[in-house]
């Protein structure tokens, strides 16, 4: 590979890492904003559905502008877009909330955040991208870090049905990284995010209308550590910043970093969630959680160092396998 190509790849990697960390910060604040709404009487289902609709409406005009003259691509990639909306958005959210209804949040999150390992296995089995030894060690270290951060040692309830729902959320999260990382679709990142969120919003609304996802909301003021806000402020914040912006940044970063590495960098979302939990709600992380956060960061570095050689090849020179998740 030429020096120019190496330099271009290095710049893309650095910018991708910046975008990935921005996405993790954005996604990470969603829990703190939503917790305020739920403490004010909102059901989790209502909070996440409104969150998705705000994001979808915010991205609607940019999506339409980005797709001018490209509607043929939308028709061609319709299957992938629908799968993205139903799995990466609807299933990831719906399955997670169904899981936490019958089991502890920490354990449900731990199962969902095994998505990076699922991504590694998929790329290994489907594309032959065998992870290196350092990459596998990094995955184990990052997983142990998650165990510490989510504090599942304190008598977590294990419900078989809840585990199945959490695994469904994990499949949705893994699909998000695999489809977001595809750069051969011709779909601009903002268009994939906008269309996926629109489909996901419709899916969650149907789940609410049929009683699968309980819905309850109100217009009461919402209290946070720093003060009380009108209900629409956290709704807009969680929709615009923690969803619309987060999905766009996530797709852009995944296309630059690759599905495997981006999925592990996204584990820093848990660190961000702990940080915003302290800033917004006064929930101070303990030393064990801080140690877990450090392990996650070490694991991410090891995963990057263990990236297989195939990732160093110009992606334009590597044909993409056929299929929705190819």
N, C-alpha and C positions, 0 to 999 in steps of 0.2 A: 504494500500500500504506500502511496506517495506521501511525502512530508506534508503537502497541502491537505491531503485527505485525512492524515492523522491529526493535523491542527484543527480541521473542521469538525472532526469527531470529538476532539477534546472540548471545543467550544460548545458543541451540542450537549455533551455530557454535563458540563458545568451549568449551563442554562437549564437543562432538564432537572438537575438536582435542586436548583433554586425554585423552579416551578413545583417540584414534588413536595418540597418543604412548605411552600406556600399553600398547596392543597391540603397537606396534613394539618397545618395551623387552622385553615378555614373549616375543614371537617371537624377538627378537634373542639372547636367552640360550639358546635351544634348541641352537644349534650347539656352544656351549661345554660344556653338560652332556652332550650326545650324544658329543662328541669324547672326553671322559673315558671313557665306556662303550666306545667303539670302541677306544681305546688299551688297554683292559683285556681286549679279545678279542671284543667284541660286533660282529656284522656291522651295517652301516648299516640293512639291511632289518629286522633284529630290533629295533634301537633305535627306529626310527620306528613300527613296528607296536605295540610295547609302549607307546610314547608315546601313540598314538592310543587304544588300549584303556583306559589309565588315565584319559585325558580323558573318553572316552565313559562310563565307569562313574561318574566323579565327577559328571558332568552328568545322569546317568540320573534320579535322584530329582527334582532341580529341573525337569527337562524334563517329567516326568509331572505334577508339581504345576502347572506353567505351562499344561499342555494340558487341565486339567480343564474339561469342558464345551466343549472346542474341537476334539474329534476329527473333527468334520465338516470343519474347515479343513484338517486333515492329509490327509483323503481328497481334498479338492478340490485341494490343492497337492502331491499325491503325486509327480507328475512332476517338479516343480521341486525337491523335496526329494531325490529320487533323483539328479537331475542334479547337485545341489550335492554330495551325498556322493561320487558317482563321479568328477566332474570336479574340483571345488574341493578335495577332500580326497585321494581315492585317486590320481587321475591326476597331480595336482600333485606328490605325494610319489613315486609309483612312477616316473614319467617322469624326474624329476630324478635319482634314484639310478641309473636305467638310463643316463642321460647321463654322469654322472661316472664310470661304470664304464669308459668308452671315451674320455673327454676330460677336460681340466683343469677343476677345480671353478670357477675364476674365470670362465672362458668360459661354462660352463653356467649359472652364476648370472647373468651379464650377459644371456644370451638370455632366461632366465626373467623377469628384471626389466624386460624390455621390455613387460611386461603393462600398465603404465599407458598406454603408447602405443596398445596394442590396445584398451583401454577407450575412449580418446579417439576412435579411428576408428570403433568400434562405435556410440557415442552420436551421432557425426556422421552415419554412414550410415543408422542405424536410426531415430533420433529427430530428425535435422536439427539437432543441437546443435553448430554449427560453432565450433571453438575460436578464440579471438581471437589476434592476432599475438603478444601477450605470453605467452599460454599456450603457443603453439607454440615460441617462443624458450625458455621455461622448460623444456619437455620436452627440447629439445636440450641445454640446459645441464645438466640433471639427468642425462641419459644420459652426457654427457662426464664428469661427476663420478663416475658408477658405473665407467666405464672406468678412471679413476685409482685408485679405491678397491679394485677387484678385481685390479689389476695384471696385466692380460692381455698386457702387452707382452713378458713374459719367455719368449718361445718357446712359447706355448700350442699344444697339439695341436688341430687342427681335424679332426674325424671326421664325415663326412656323416651316418652313422647317429646319432651322438651329438647332432648339431645337430637332427635330427628329434625325438629324445627330449626335448631341451631346449625345443623349440618346443611339444611336448605339455605340458610343465610350465608354459610361459607361458600356454597356453590355459586350463589349470586355474586358474592364479592370476588371470587376467582374469575367469574365471567366478565366482570367489570374490567379487571386488569388484562385479560386475554384479548378482549375486543377493543379496549381502548388503545392497546399497543399496536394494532394493525394500521400500518401506514399505506397500505395498498388499496384502500377502499375508495379514495377520491373524495371522501367526506371531510369537510373542514371540522376540526375539533369542536367548535362552537355549535355546528349543526348536529353532530352526533349527540352532544350533550343536550341540546334543545329538544330534539326529536325523542331521545330516550326518556327525558324527564316528562315530556308530554304524555307519552305512552304509560310511563310509570304512574303519573298522577291519575290518569283514567283508571288504571288497574286498582290503585288504592281506593279510589272513590267507589268503584264497584264493590270492593271488599267491605267498605263501610256501609254501603246501601243495602247489602245482603246480610248484614249483621256479623260477618266474619271478623271485622275489625271494629271494636266498639268506638263510638264517636261521642264526645262531649266537649263543649267549649263555652266560653263566656267572654264578656268584655270588661272583666275586672282588671284593675291595675296589677302589675306584676312586680314583686319585690326581689331585689338582688342585694348583694353585699354593699354596693356603692349607692343604692337608692331605689326608689320606686319609679316605674315607667308605665306609660299607657300600654295596653295590650298589643297595639299594632307595632310598637317599636321592636320588641323581640321577634314578632312574626316576620317583619321585614328583614331584620338582621339574620335570622336563621335561614330565611328563604334566599336572600340576595347574596350574602357573604358566605354562609356556611353550606350552601347548596349550589346555587348557580355558578358562582365564582369557583367554588371548590371542584365541581365536576369538570369545568373547562380547564382549569389548571391541571387537574389529574390526568385528563386525556392528553393534553399537550406534553406533560412530563413523561407519561408512559410511552408515548411514541418516540421520545428522545432517549429514554433510558432502557427501554425494553420491558416487557411484562414482568420478567423475573425480578430484576433489580428494583423496579418501581414498586412492586408489591411489598418488598421488604422495607424500603424507605418509608412506605405508607404506615408501617408499624409505629412510626414516630407520632402518628395521630393520637395514640394512647397517651403518650407523654404530654402532648398538647392538651388533651382532654383533662388530665390531672392539673395542669397549669391553670387552665381557664376555670376549672372547678374551684381552685383556690381563690382566683381573682374575682369571680362572680358570686360564688356561694360560700366562701370561707372554708372550704374543705381542704385542709392542709395535708399534702402527701406525707407519709411517714418515711423513715430511713429505708425500710425494706422496699417500698415502692421506688424510691430514688435509686437504690441499688439495681432494681429490675430495669429501670430506664437506662442505666449505664450499660447493662448487659445487652439490651436491645440494640443500642448504638454500636457496641462491639460486634454483635452478630451481623448487622447491616454492612459494616466494613469488611468483615470476613466473606460475606456473600459476594460483594463486589470483587474482592481479590480472587474469588473462586469462579468468576464468570467464565464459561467455556469459550474456547477459541472461536466458535462459530459466530459469537456476538461481535467479534472484531472485524468481521467481513462486511463490506459495503452492503447494506440491506437491499439496495437496488439490484444487486447481482445475485441475490438469493431468491429463487421463486417461492412464493407463498403456496402452501398446500391448499387444495380445494376444500371447501366446507365452511360452515358458519364460524367455527372456532379455529379454523386453520391458521 
